[in-house]
Amino acid sequence: MPVHHMWSELIYRGDDQHYPGTAFPEDSLGKLSSSIASGLYDDIAGSLKLPGESSDLLPEYRDLSPEDRAPWISYTAGIPSKLTTLKLFIRPFSEFCRTCIITNSEIEILKRIDSSIYSNKNKSGNKHLSLAVNNGIIHPLRKLMGDIGIKIKDPERELNLLIPLQLKKQGFEIIRAEEAVEIDPAIVIKLARVIHNKYLREIKKRKKSNVMAGLFPGYLTGESSYPANFDDLPLEIKYSNLDNAYHIPTKLLSIGYKIKPLNKGYRSFTLDLNEEEIETMSLVEHIRWCWEKRLNGWRYGEKRDNNKKTHPGLVEYDELDESEKEKDRDLVKLIPALLKDIGYEAYPVAPGRVKNLSYAIKPQSTIHKLLTETNNLAREIASLAGSSPEITARLNSIRNKIEASIKEVQGSYNYASHIQEVFLPENIFIRECFPESFVLFKPKNLVSGDFYFFSRREHFIFFALADCTGHGIPAALISTIGYGNLDQVINVVGTSEPLMILDQLYSSIHRFLRRDIPGYGLEDDMDITLCRFNTNDNTLTISGMGNHVFCHSNSKLEDIRLEHFSGDHGNASGYMFSSLARKIMPGDTLYLCSDGYADQFGGNNNKRYMKKRLMKFLSGIVENPLPVQNDMLYSELERWRSVADAEQTDDISVIGIRF
């Protein structure tokens, strides 16, 4: 593929989609690799001086021979595929370039990619070229080190850290689709203005430059005479405020929240940040600050030097002193107040919206909470036991054994969750089947007894929502069996009639669980709603048992009830199902819900949510875009739970489709 097409694949077009090949000046993209190669070399060369000749710089890129340019051109040509691996995109900017949030673990991924390209074989015999040569391809920075005899501590890292800066110099910013769709430029301007106003109010109250530098990192330490009008600020300070404002939604996403205007007459969602959330947002803020510095030409140095642009704070968050971490914590603690100042609130988003963010808090399982409670209990016992070395040592030994056991189980859960994510349909495939759709999927304990299924065959789209008995690992095992059998019946056997599919599905599952052997088999079972949509005539056929099915059509939400009969009816499954078919009109909206949502305890009296309340809520949000409905359903669920401080009681799944 030509290099400019590879860059075109990375262009972000908006609306949570990137559209390869969309019109963009191909001559600009064609020159992008050579321009970045030149920029990478010149930036590195400018920071290295020849040994013994401190006044002489290396030659400029334009003066290099084709042979010496080749490694830099080859390296740059691989950048698009590396960014794609991290699910990063690029977008042109005019004046202000947002910083990227690329974590240290992601930089390590880029380094591993480089290592896979440049092997350990040293074909030249030069000791500086280890990890540098593979089939004639030479790592450019290691070759340069060999040429001039200078060592760099981590050349692969240094080169990857320069990529966003070089893209900025060519007029591109690096972004994530998940972040971009949450950012409204109008809100950003409001937040940037209120950040400046907050600074002016605080500077009058405190008059302490060290505190102010922590709360407002964009402002220069010791400076208090900034103009009152945001538009009159120096560009460096204005852009820093804008960057901070752009990343307030990013920091909130990292803990599972997004922002919206306050609804008049409704109680706002209280954003009460716990220690883990504050620490996560502080980490993201430090990453943002580091990249803001790097994008303005700063590098790590043991001492701050404004002329050389070196700063000791350009290290990992864990390496910071507590006093420096506290500045980041103070900054993120201001976020609820800043949102209130502009008439906005934070509310929880559906877990699937942030699952691809490397820096986001992942859903906590019961095991994770148990580990936290164990540590807290150990600290409390230690404080009660006093300073006895024997008791302290015994407590530490017991705690370490408990932690090791819990972490082993946690690791198994995490990998089981990964396996489940692999076989469940990807969001992009679901959108290809139904562009207006959502899946709210919230396991109780990382892995779920619920599963959803989407498949397309000729003019039929099959989709289903299933709820297996129980939750956690046992239910997840049944769900794996159920998904595999459903896929086999539809896509391998080729069965098309929903009633026949269900009959074959249940027969297979019951045979697998040995339910035909009295006193031996398992009684576990599965509720499922299976739908087949005929794209030729817009007919929807629905069959199944146990789940809730609602259809909004002609301004009315209908509760669709499906009959089934258990017992010996001459078939191996032991069930007979009913089926209904209906003509779908444009704009009709279908909801499939497992019983976890309606059965969730909460509210003022700690009662179940109930189907009636769920239908009323769906009727009130049905006119919203489907992704917005997803977040509104999740926010309502969290509100209901939080009122009674209730634990999630079951796996929760909701599918929404607008035809």
C-alpha positions as a printed NumPy array, in Angstrom:
array([[  0.   ,   0.   ,   0.   ],
       [  1.401,   3.472,  -0.882],
       [  2.578,   5.43 ,   2.151],
       [ -0.001,   8.229,   1.701],
       [ -2.818,   5.652,   1.812],
       [ -1.442,   4.338,   5.108],
       [ -1.619,   7.857,   6.567],
       [ -5.087,   8.327,   5.086],
       [ -6.266,   5.275,   7.045],
       [ -5.406,   7.198,  10.214],
       [ -7.383,  10.359,   9.466],
       [-10.219,  10.774,  11.974],
       [-13.436,  12.068,  10.392],
       [-15.714,  12.305,  13.436],
       [-18.828,  10.561,  14.701],
       [-16.817,   7.702,  16.212],
       [-15.81 ,   6.571,  12.707],
       [-12.767,   6.974,  10.477],
       [-13.293,   6.78 ,   6.771],
       [-10.219,   5.648,   4.81 ],
       [ -9.89 ,   7.303,   1.457],
       [-12.026,  10.337,   2.297],
       [-10.88 ,  13.351,   0.299],
       [ -7.657,  14.794,   1.707],
       [ -4.71 ,  16.387,  -0.115],
       [ -2.765,  13.257,  -1.077],
       [  0.313,  15.288,  -1.928],
       [  0.388,  16.447,   1.732],
       [  0.054,  12.881,   2.98 ],
       [  2.653,  11.706,   0.477],
       [  5.152,  14.194,   1.882],
       [  4.244,  13.416,   5.489],
       [  6.62 ,  10.466,   5.937],
       [  9.618,  12.284,   4.475],
       [  8.859,  15.412,   6.542],
       [  8.57 ,  13.388,   9.758],
       [ 11.762,  11.464,   8.949],
       [ 13.578,  14.775,   8.494],
       [ 12.085,  16.177,  11.708],
       [ 12.982,  13.112,  13.775],
       [ 16.574,  13.214,  12.598],
       [ 17.02 ,  16.967,  13.038],
       [ 15.511,  16.912,  16.548],
       [ 17.794,  14.083,  17.623],
       [ 20.845,  15.57 ,  15.873],
       [ 20.195,  18.935,  17.493],
       [ 20.407,  17.365,  20.943],
       [ 23.621,  15.394,  20.25 ],
       [ 27.07 ,  16.89 ,  19.854],
       [ 30.131,  15.193,  18.445],
       [ 32.544,  13.874,  21.124],
       [ 35.311,  16.362,  21.84 ],
       [ 33.82 ,  18.959,  19.502],
       [ 30.996,  20.45 ,  21.533],
       [ 30.507,  23.331,  19.122],
       [ 29.84 ,  21.16 ,  16.079],
       [ 26.408,  19.727,  15.418],
       [ 25.653,  16.738,  13.242],
       [ 24.817,  17.523,   9.604],
       [ 21.23 ,  18.406,   8.789],
       [ 18.937,  15.816,   7.251],
       [ 19.017,  17.539,   3.864],
       [ 22.79 ,  17.043,   3.774],
       [ 22.626,  13.285,   4.432],
       [ 23.335,  10.767,   1.707],
       [ 20.453,   8.578,   0.444],
       [ 22.064,   5.663,   2.291],
       [ 22.022,   7.561,   5.616],
       [ 18.434,   8.758,   5.059],
       [ 17.122,   5.248,   4.319],
       [ 16.811,   4.039,   7.961],
       [ 14.843,   7.191,   8.934],
       [ 12.479,   6.868,   5.963],
       [ 11.95 ,   3.166,   6.679],
       [ 11.258,   3.852,  10.366],
       [  8.742,   6.608,   9.595],
       [  6.871,   4.444,   7.091],
       [  6.012,   2.09 ,   9.967],
       [  4.437,   4.786,  12.159],
       [  0.843,   4.493,  10.777],
       [  0.609,   0.777,  11.567],
       [  2.006,   1.377,  15.074],
       [ -0.575,   4.061,  15.819],
       [ -3.294,   1.782,  14.448],
       [ -2.218,  -0.899,  16.933],
       [ -2.982,   1.568,  19.749],
       [ -6.31 ,   2.573,  18.097],
       [ -5.021,   6.134,  17.667],
       [ -5.982,   8.513,  14.86 ],
       [ -4.617,  11.782,  13.532],
       [ -6.508,  14.937,  12.634],
       [ -5.427,  18.266,  11.115],
       [ -5.574,  21.301,  13.421],
       [ -5.414,  24.998,  12.633],
       [ -4.042,  26.946,  15.618],
       [ -4.353,  24.919,  18.799],
       [ -3.041,  21.337,  19.045],
       [ -4.514,  19.156,  21.799],
       [ -2.104,  16.911,  23.645],
       [ -2.413,  13.162,  23.265],
       [ -2.87 ,  10.791,  26.177],
       [ -0.446,   7.967,  25.433],
       [  0.449,   5.915,  28.493],
       [  3.821,   4.461,  29.364],
       [  2.486,   0.941,  28.778],
       [  1.511,   1.992,  25.246],
       [  4.992,   3.401,  24.62 ],
       [  6.288,  -0.014,  25.698],
       [  4.006,  -1.617,  23.083],
       [  5.515,   0.653,  20.415],
       [  8.982,  -0.349,  21.576],
       [  8.086,  -4.039,  21.324],
       [  6.854,  -3.461,  17.786],
       [ 10.204,  -1.86 ,  16.958],
       [ 12.028,  -4.798,  18.53 ],
       [ 10.061,  -7.2  ,  16.343],
       [ 11.259,  -5.288,  13.276],
       [ 14.893,  -4.856,  14.298],
       [ 16.274,  -8.232,  15.373],
       [ 19.056,  -9.067,  17.81 ],
       [ 21.445, -10.052,  15.019],
       [ 24.386,  -7.681,  14.698],
       [ 25.387,  -8.229,  11.078],
       [ 27.764,  -5.273,  10.946],
       [ 29.918,  -6.271,  13.912],
       [ 29.507,  -2.801,  15.437],
       [ 28.74 ,  -3.042,  19.163],
       [ 26.398,  -0.032,  18.946],
       [ 24.096,  -1.814,  16.491],
       [ 22.706,  -4.541,  18.757],
       [ 18.9  ,  -4.73 ,  18.353],
       [ 19.434,  -2.693,  15.222],
       [ 19.716,  -4.779,  12.064],
       [ 17.186,  -7.069,  10.405],
       [ 17.53 ,  -8.058,   6.773],
       [ 19.37 ,  -4.849,   6.039],
       [ 16.907,  -2.628,   7.956],
       [ 18.778,  -0.575,  10.531],
       [ 17.23 ,   1.182,  13.521],
       [ 17.963,   4.84 ,  12.669],
       [ 18.835,   6.104,  16.124],
       [ 21.052,   3.138,  16.967],
       [ 22.858,   3.613,  13.653],
       [ 23.401,   7.272,  14.513],
       [ 24.738,   6.289,  17.934],
       [ 27.152,   3.893,  16.237],
       [ 28.275,   6.542,  13.763],
       [ 29.15 ,   9.154,  16.395],
       [ 29.965,   6.963,  19.402],
       [ 27.331,   8.446,  21.727],
       [ 25.019,   6.311,  23.849],
       [ 21.396,   7.124,  24.646],
       [ 19.8  ,   5.353,  27.607],
       [ 16.681,   4.117,  25.797],
       [ 16.823,   5.034,  22.086],
       [ 13.617,   3.158,  21.133],
       [ 11.671,   5.106,  23.764],
       [ 13.228,   8.44 ,  22.798],
       [ 12.268,   8.017,  19.157],
       [  8.681,   6.964,  19.897],
       [  8.208,   9.916,  22.262],
       [  9.106,  12.262,  19.4  ],
       [  6.401,  10.967,  17.019],
       [  3.511,  13.157,  18.363],
       [  5.776,  16.238,  18.28 ],
       [  6.709,  15.617,  14.638],
       [  3.049,  15.142,  13.69 ],
       [  2.267,  18.443,  15.435],
       [  4.973,  20.175,  13.391],
       [  3.239,  18.853,  10.263],
       [ -0.16 ,  20.173,  11.425],
       [ -1.67 ,  16.986,  12.912],
       [ -2.818,  16.111,  16.422],
       [ -3.162,  12.564,  17.758],
       [ -6.567,  11.635,  19.182],
       [ -8.69 ,   8.706,  20.322],
       [-12.185,   8.24 ,  18.943],
       [-13.538,   7.601,  22.464],
       [-12.215,  10.967,  23.628],
       [-13.144,  12.959,  20.533],
       [-16.847,  12.069,  20.578],
       [-17.181,  13.357,  24.149],
       [-15.716,  16.8  ,  23.464],
       [-17.947,  19.723,  22.57 ],
       [-15.82 ,  22.763,  21.565],
       [-18.434,  25.129,  23.034],
       [-18.117,  23.417,  26.434],
       [-14.322,  23.534,  26.188],
       [-14.343,  27.314,  25.757],
       [-16.666,  27.666,  28.769],
       [-14.415,  25.451,  30.871],
       [-11.261,  27.306,  29.778],
       [-12.843,  30.633,  30.731],
       [-14.016,  29.359,  34.086],
       [-10.535,  27.919,  34.782],
       [ -9.1  ,  31.411,  34.239],
       [-11.781,  33.018,  36.402],
       [-11.11 ,  30.453,  39.119],
       [ -7.411,  31.317,  38.938],
       [ -8.135,  35.027,  39.388],
       [-10.383,  34.329,  42.395],
       [ -7.869,  31.961,  43.99 ],
       [ -4.888,  34.266,  43.467],
       [ -6.722,  36.993,  45.372],
       [ -7.498,  34.593,  48.227],
       [ -4.188,  32.776,  48.548],
       [ -1.352,  34.876,  47.145],
       [  0.8  ,  31.726,  47.265],
       [  2.555,  31.01 ,  43.991],
       [  3.548,  27.419,  44.877],
       [ -0.078,  26.461,  45.592],
       [ -1.312,  28.256,  42.5  ],
       [  1.239,  26.478,  40.306],
       [ -0.224,  23.183,  41.452],
       [ -3.865,  24.136,  40.937],
       [ -3.261,  25.941,  37.654],
       [ -0.185,  24.411,  35.966],
       [ -0.498,  26.533,  32.831],
       [  0.238,  29.76 ,  34.682],
       [  3.799,  30.871,  35.363],
       [  4.958,  30.474,  38.968],
       [  5.039,  33.795,  40.811],
       [  3.04 ,  35.676,  38.165],
       [ -0.202,  37.269,  39.398],
       [ -0.864,  40.098,  36.93 ],
       [ -2.746,  38.224,  34.216],
       [ -5.559,  40.078,  32.423],
       [ -9.107,  39.478,  33.634],
       [-10.326,  38.78 ,  30.088],
       [ -9.566,  35.247,  28.875],
       [ -9.194,  36.45 ,  25.267],
       [ -6.367,  38.794,  26.318],
       [ -4.231,  36.046,  27.866],
       [ -0.815,  35.265,  26.346],
       [ -1.199,  32.471,  23.801],
       [  0.883,  30.018,  25.869],
       [ -1.419,  30.423,  28.893],
       [ -4.602,  30.461,  26.794],
       [ -3.628,  27.263,  24.991],
       [ -2.669,  25.602,  28.265],
       [ -6.107,  26.438,  29.686],
       [ -7.771,  25.117,  26.545],
       [ -5.767,  21.907,  26.757],
       [ -6.705,  21.483,  30.419],
       [-10.361,  22.092,  29.506],
       [-10.271,  19.627,  26.593],
       [ -9.008,  16.925,  28.936],
       [-11.515,  17.403,  31.746],
       [-13.919,  15.114,  29.812],
       [-10.949,  12.783,  29.225],
       [-10.154,  12.598,  32.934],
       [-13.813,  11.966,  33.723],
       [-13.917,   9.186,  31.119],
       [-10.993,   7.559,  32.927],
       [-13.282,   6.94 ,  35.924],
       [-16.381,   6.141,  33.846],
       [-18.172,   9.513,  33.677],
       [-19.167,  12.003,  31.   ],
       [-20.763,  15.443,  31.284],
       [-24.1  ,  16.919,  30.31 ],
       [-26.08 ,  20.121,  31.046],
       [-27.975,  20.193,  34.318],
       [-31.661,  19.429,  33.809],
       [-33.882,  22.008,  35.434],
       [-36.04 ,  20.522,  38.139],
       [-33.831,  17.421,  38.533],
       [-31.379,  16.693,  41.313],
       [-27.874,  16.61 ,  39.885],
       [-25.787,  13.442,  40.075],
       [-23.371,  13.914,  42.981],
       [-19.777,  13.389,  41.851],
       [-18.2  ,  12.201,  45.08 ],
       [-14.673,  11.183,  44.098],
       [-13.076,   8.336,  46.05 ],
       [ -9.323,   7.855,  46.483],
       [ -8.958,   5.486,  43.527],
       [-10.825,   7.858,  41.209],
       [ -8.773,  10.852,  42.348],
       [ -5.549,   8.906,  41.844],
       [ -6.61 ,   7.714,  38.372],
       [ -7.536,  11.237,  37.266],
       [ -4.287,  12.584,  38.74 ],
       [ -2.346,  10.02 ,  36.721],
       [ -4.152,  11.09 ,  33.531],
       [ -3.504,  14.762,  34.351],
       [  0.216,  14.076,  34.791],
       [  0.333,  12.205,  31.474],
       [ -1.436,  15.178,  29.851],
       [  1.015,  17.659,  31.392],
       [  4.02 ,  15.589,  30.25 ],
       [  2.76 ,  15.441,  26.664],
       [  1.93 ,  19.16 ,  26.695],
       [  5.56 ,  19.789,  27.621],
       [  6.898,  17.353,  24.999],
       [  4.727,  18.877,  22.289],
       [  6.344,  22.21 ,  23.09 ],
       [  9.879,  20.807,  22.782],
       [ 10.633,  19.983,  26.431],
       [ 12.661,  16.968,  27.52 ],
       [ 13.619,  15.353,  30.786],
       [ 16.476,  16.955,  32.696],
       [ 17.663,  16.693,  36.284],
       [ 17.163,  20.448,  36.65 ],
       [ 14.594,  22.751,  35.122],
       [ 16.126,  24.913,  32.422],
       [ 13.72 ,  27.16 ,  30.502],
       [ 16.312,  27.92 ,  27.823],
       [ 17.237,  24.284,  27.174],
       [ 13.632,  23.219,  27.828],
       [ 14.489,  20.485,  30.314],
       [ 12.283,  19.561,  33.291],
       [ 12.735,  16.974,  36.1  ],
       [  8.961,  16.366,  36.213],
       [  8.94 ,  14.541,  32.865],
       [  8.927,  11.134,  34.538],
       [  6.291,   8.51 ,  35.287],
       [  3.625,   9.418,  37.846],
       [  4.901,   6.775,  40.282],
       [  8.327,   8.435,  40.253],
       [  6.999,  11.824,  41.392],
       [  7.414,  13.098,  44.938],
       [  4.211,  13.12 ,  46.989],
       [  4.233,  16.924,  46.934],
       [  4.126,  16.865,  43.109],
       [  1.392,  14.223,  43.069],
       [ -0.631,  16.365,  45.471],
       [ -0.64 ,  19.204,  42.923],
       [ -2.286,  16.889,  40.398],
       [ -4.77 ,  15.695,  43.026],
       [ -5.692,  19.262,  43.957],
       [ -6.268,  20.052,  40.3  ],
       [ -8.68 ,  17.165,  39.658],
       [-10.567,  17.851,  42.887],
       [-11.578,  21.188,  41.334],
       [-13.427,  19.484,  38.462],
       [-16.863,  19.118,  40.154],
       [-16.796,  22.824,  41.053],
       [-15.736,  23.825,  37.52 ],
       [-18.633,  21.821,  36.043],
       [-21.06 ,  23.428,  38.465],
       [-19.821,  26.885,  37.421],
       [-20.845,  26.25 ,  33.797],
       [-24.115,  24.49 ,  34.653],
       [-23.006,  20.937,  33.862],
       [-22.869,  17.679,  35.785],
       [-21.008,  14.38 ,  35.521],
       [-22.898,  11.129,  35.168],
       [-21.79 ,   7.496,  34.73 ],
       [-21.505,   6.068,  31.234],
       [-22.043,   2.497,  30.119],
       [-18.88 ,   0.389,  30.66 ],
       [-18.531,  -0.447,  26.972],
       [-17.918,   3.223,  26.175],
       [-14.548,   3.273,  27.962],
       [-13.36 ,  -0.345,  27.733],
       [-10.766,   0.547,  25.058],
       [ -9.197,   3.384,  27.069],
       [ -5.892,   2.126,  28.432],
       [ -5.952,   4.598,  31.33 ],
       [ -9.553,   3.997,  32.486],
       [-10.566,   2.293,  35.717],
       [-11.885,  -1.131,  34.815],
       [-15.103,  -2.437,  36.398],
       [-14.397,  -3.721,  39.878],
       [-15.243,  -7.317,  40.684],
       [-16.25 ,  -8.691,  44.059],
       [-12.757, -10.213,  44.298],
       [-11.116,  -6.806,  43.792],
       [-13.295,  -5.366,  46.554],
       [-12.419,  -8.321,  48.803],
       [ -8.714,  -7.627,  48.299],
       [ -9.204,  -3.967,  49.208],
       [-11.211,  -4.873,  52.305],
       [ -8.539,  -7.403,  53.341],
       [ -5.833,  -4.73 ,  53.161],
       [ -7.97 ,  -2.271,  55.103],
       [ -8.74 ,  -4.889,  57.769],
       [ -5.052,  -5.788,  58.085],
       [ -4.172,  -2.125,  58.652],
       [ -6.874,  -1.772,  61.302],
       [ -5.735,  -4.925,  63.137],
       [ -2.129,  -3.747,  62.983],
       [ -3.089,  -0.401,  64.536],
       [ -4.956,  -2.192,  67.353],
       [ -2.087,  -4.613,  67.942],
       [  0.329,  -1.775,  68.557],
       [  3.978,  -1.978,  67.605],
       [  4.704,  -5.606,  68.522],
       [  7.19 ,  -6.892,  65.864],
       [  6.006, -10.496,  66.303],
       [  2.316,  -9.669,  65.778],
       [  3.114,  -7.344,  62.882],
       [  5.232, -10.   ,  61.154],
       [  2.518, -12.636,  61.643],
       [ -0.155, -10.28 ,  60.272],
       [  1.966,  -9.455,  57.235],
       [  2.56 , -13.146,  56.552],
       [ -1.161, -13.966,  56.71 ],
       [ -2.064, -10.947,  54.585],
       [  0.523, -11.842,  51.95 ],
       [ -0.882, -15.365,  51.657],
       [ -4.442, -14.061,  51.358],
       [ -3.375, -11.477,  48.76 ],
       [ -1.539, -14.104,  46.725],
       [ -4.587, -16.383,  46.694],
       [ -6.973, -13.566,  45.826],
       [ -4.713, -12.252,  43.061],
       [ -4.454, -15.733,  41.565],
       [ -8.248, -15.958,  41.393],
       [ -8.407, -12.376,  40.097],
       [ -6.006, -13.282,  37.301],
       [ -8.208, -16.204,  36.311],
       [-11.258, -13.942,  36.253],
       [ -9.431, -11.366,  34.139],
       [ -8.389, -13.936,  31.552],
       [-11.871, -15.473,  31.521],
       [-13.219, -11.97 ,  30.854],
       [-10.765, -11.617,  27.957],
       [-11.963, -14.923,  26.474],
       [-15.573, -13.76 ,  26.71 ],
       [-14.734, -10.448,  25.034],
       [-13.083, -12.353,  22.17 ],
       [-16.132, -14.397,  21.197],
       [-18.796, -11.721,  21.776],
       [-19.55 ,  -9.638,  18.628],
       [-17.509,  -6.463,  18.167],
       [-19.28 ,  -3.113,  18.333],
       [-18.29 ,  -2.269,  14.762],
       [-19.986,  -5.45 ,  13.447],
       [-23.148,  -4.679,  15.437],
       [-23.218,  -1.184,  13.902],
       [-22.777,  -2.706,  10.446],
       [-25.888,  -4.803,  11.098],
       [-27.845,  -1.974,  12.734],
       [-26.234,   1.497,  12.485],
       [-28.523,   2.826,  15.23 ],
       [-28.048,   0.435,  18.115],
       [-26.422,  -0.111,  21.495],
       [-25.519,  -2.958,  23.834],
       [-25.434,  -2.247,  27.559],
       [-23.449,  -5.158,  29.005],
       [-22.544,  -5.083,  32.7  ],
       [-21.429,  -8.37 ,  34.279],
       [-21.744,  -8.661,  38.031],
       [-18.266, -10.169,  38.339],
       [-16.133,  -9.418,  35.253],
       [-17.485, -12.466,  33.412],
       [-21.153, -12.823,  32.633],
       [-23.859, -15.45 ,  32.388],
       [-25.543, -13.137,  29.883],
       [-24.399, -13.107,  26.278],
       [-25.484, -11.341,  23.102],
       [-25.283, -12.648,  19.557],
       [-25.342, -10.984,  16.119],
       [-24.925, -12.75 ,  12.785],
       [-25.685, -11.857,   9.174],
       [-26.481, -14.44 ,   6.502],
       [-27.739, -13.369,   3.089],
       [-30.815, -11.149,   3.684],
       [-31.288, -12.313,   7.305],
       [-29.848, -10.678,  10.411],
       [-30.021, -12.913,  13.477],
       [-29.587, -11.409,  16.917],
       [-30.215, -12.698,  20.42 ],
       [-29.882, -11.92 ,  24.115],
       [-29.473, -14.826,  26.526],
       [-29.383, -15.068,  30.323],
       [-27.922, -18.263,  31.786],
       [-28.661, -19.491,  35.295],
       [-26.714, -17.613,  37.972],
       [-23.707, -15.349,  37.387],
       [-19.923, -15.392,  37.598],
       [-17.757, -18.304,  36.42 ],
       [-20.445, -21.057,  36.496],
       [-22.926, -19.005,  34.458],
       [-20.137, -17.855,  32.122],
       [-19.326, -21.489,  31.336],
       [-22.97 , -22.106,  30.387],
       [-22.978, -18.916,  28.309],
       [-19.879, -20.097,  26.409],
       [-21.633, -23.381,  25.625],
       [-24.813, -21.517,  24.64 ],
       [-23.029, -19.059,  22.355],
       [-21.043, -21.806,  20.642],
       [-24.124, -23.945,  20.032],
       [-26.17 , -20.986,  18.768],
       [-23.409, -20.056,  16.333],
       [-23.18 , -23.699,  15.2  ],
       [-26.931, -24.006,  14.55 ],
       [-27.197, -20.732,  12.611],
       [-23.876, -20.466,  10.777],
       [-22.727, -24.088,  10.343],
       [-25.919, -26.128,  10.19 ],
       [-27.62 , -23.216,   8.418],
       [-30.963, -23.345,  10.242],
       [-33.028, -20.217,   9.541],
       [-36.361, -20.661,  11.348],
       [-36.155, -19.209,  14.909],
       [-38.323, -22.001,  16.403],
       [-36.111, -24.698,  14.901],
       [-32.971, -22.836,  15.99 ],
       [-34.163, -22.713,  19.592],
       [-35.219, -26.34 ,  19.59 ],
       [-31.802, -27.44 ,  18.312],
       [-30.048, -25.039,  20.699],
       [-31.801, -26.287,  23.821],
       [-31.463, -29.911,  22.755],
       [-27.703, -29.445,  22.391],
       [-27.304, -27.649,  25.717],
       [-29.427, -30.157,  27.661],
       [-27.545, -33.044,  26.092],
       [-24.247, -31.369,  26.98 ],
       [-25.379, -30.92 ,  30.617],
       [-26.589, -34.55 ,  30.725],
       [-30.075, -33.524,  31.769],
       [-31.407, -36.716,  30.211],
       [-29.698, -38.771,  32.95 ],
       [-31.801, -38.723,  36.163],
       [-29.843, -37.758,  39.251],
       [-26.686, -37.002,  37.284],
       [-27.21 , -34.035,  34.975],
       [-27.292, -30.328,  35.82 ],
       [-30.548, -28.391,  36.058],
       [-28.956, -25.114,  34.876],
       [-30.793, -23.513,  31.994],
       [-30.992, -20.392,  29.871],
       [-33.522, -17.672,  29.047],
       [-33.165, -16.325,  25.521],
       [-34.812, -13.998,  23.047],
       [-33.924, -14.806,  19.438],
       [-34.829, -12.463,  16.578],
       [-34.533, -12.751,  12.817],
       [-34.817,  -9.599,  10.726],
       [-35.547, -10.014,   7.026],
       [-33.965,  -7.035,   5.248],
       [-35.909,  -7.789,   2.043],
       [-39.377,  -7.236,   3.465],
       [-38.596,  -5.675,   6.897],
       [-40.225,  -8.557,   8.774],
       [-39.051,  -9.221,  12.33 ],
       [-39.601, -12.703,  13.769],
       [-39.236, -13.051,  17.55 ],
       [-39.097, -16.212,  19.626],
       [-37.79 , -17.22 ,  23.025],
       [-38.495, -17.344,  26.722],
       [-37.821, -15.474,  29.931],
       [-36.396, -12.101,  28.871],
       [-38.197,  -8.77 ,  28.551],
       [-38.966,  -7.576,  25.005],
       [-40.327,  -4.092,  24.286],
       [-41.079,  -2.422,  20.954],
       [-41.718,   1.301,  20.511],
       [-43.88 ,   1.992,  17.465],
       [-46.46 ,   4.674,  16.653],
       [-45.531,   6.63 ,  19.826],
       [-46.328,   3.642,  22.066],
       [-44.092,   1.203,  23.946],
       [-45.445,  -2.339,  23.741],
       [-44.572,  -5.204,  26.095],
       [-44.124,  -8.252,  23.839],
       [-44.881, -11.48 ,  25.718],
       [-43.647, -14.783,  24.336],
       [-45.283, -18.052,  25.407],
       [-43.4  , -21.279,  25.992],
       [-44.387, -24.663,  27.409],
       [-42.212, -27.025,  29.397],
       [-42.583, -30.751,  29.774],
       [-42.425, -33.824,  27.571],
       [-43.604, -32.705,  24.151],
       [-41.737, -35.299,  22.147],
       [-38.678, -33.165,  21.563],
       [-35.25 , -33.481,  23.147],
       [-35.219, -29.967,  24.587],
       [-38.313, -30.45 ,  26.724],
       [-39.684, -27.067,  25.573],
       [-42.085, -25.808,  22.939],
       [-41.762, -22.157,  21.919],
       [-44.124, -19.715,  20.319],
       [-43.106, -17.257,  17.649],
       [-44.509, -14.006,  16.351],
       [-43.766, -11.984,  13.242],
       [-44.41 ,  -8.303,  12.704],
       [-43.792,  -5.754,   9.996],
       [-41.22 ,  -3.19 ,  11.064],
       [-41.671,   0.456,  10.127],
       [-38.778,   2.948,   9.851],
       [-38.144,   4.473,  13.26 ],
       [-39.449,   1.497,  15.261],
       [-37.234,   0.749,  18.252],
       [-36.769,  -2.68 ,  19.83 ],
       [-35.381,  -3.397,  23.302],
       [-34.222,  -6.8  ,  24.571],
       [-33.518,  -6.931,  28.317],
       [-32.307,  -9.666,  30.626],
       [-34.009,  -9.66 ,  34.035],
       [-30.942,  -8.153,  35.764],
       [-32.017,  -4.546,  35.169],
       [-35.586,  -4.868,  36.421],
       [-34.507,  -7.04 ,  39.375],
       [-31.806,  -4.632,  40.615],
       [-32.369,  -3.511,  44.207],
       [-32.132,   0.173,  45.143],
       [-34.163,   3.32 ,  45.591],
       [-35.337,   4.812,  48.891],
       [-36.841,   1.517,  50.118],
       [-34.217,  -0.813,  48.627],
       [-36.775,  -2.531,  46.395],
       [-36.475,  -4.033,  42.924],
       [-36.552,  -1.621,  39.999],
       [-39.325,  -3.68 ,  38.32 ],
       [-40.419,  -3.989,  34.713],
       [-43.12 ,  -1.316,  34.984],
       [-40.587,   1.348,  36.02 ],
       [-38.208,   0.203,  33.267],
       [-40.923,   0.603,  30.62 ],
       [-41.751,   4.076,  31.905],
       [-38.088,   5.081,  31.777],
       [-37.655,   3.701,  28.248],
       [-40.751,   5.611,  27.101],
       [-39.179,   8.799,  28.419],
       [-35.836,   8.403,  26.635],
       [-36.859,   6.678,  23.395],
       [-36.545,   9.831,  21.249],
       [-32.854,  10.221,  22.112],
       [-30.059,   8.818,  19.912],
       [-29.32 ,   5.183,  20.764],
       [-25.806,   5.785,  22.248],
       [-27.314,   8.48 ,  24.49 ],
       [-30.028,   6.055,  25.605],
       [-27.288,   3.58 ,  26.517],
       [-25.689,   6.09 ,  28.878],
       [-29.038,   7.224,  30.263],
       [-29.995,   3.636,  31.106],
       [-26.67 ,   3.072,  32.832],
       [-26.88 ,   6.374,  34.701],
       [-30.403,   5.543,  35.893],
       [-29.223,   2.127,  37.076],
       [-26.32 ,   3.632,  39.035],
       [-28.625,   6.291,  40.525],
       [-31.074,   3.599,  41.628],
       [-28.316,   1.509,  43.225],
       [-26.547,   4.429,  44.888],
       [-29.642,   5.689,  46.726],
       [-29.711,   2.463,  48.779],
       [-25.946,   1.807,  48.476],
       [-26.919,  -1.575,  46.979],
       [-24.527,  -4.026,  45.333],
       [-25.242,  -5.162,  41.778],
       [-27.313,  -8.317,  42.193],
       [-27.093,  -9.947,  38.746],
       [-25.593,  -9.643,  35.275],
       [-27.294,  -6.813,  33.391],
       [-27.769,  -6.619,  29.619],
       [-29.927,  -4.428,  27.379],
       [-29.91 ,  -4.31 ,  23.564],
       [-31.482,  -1.352,  21.777],
       [-32.082,  -1.257,  18.005],
       [-33.735,   1.444,  15.916],
       [-34.772,   0.14 ,  12.5  ]])
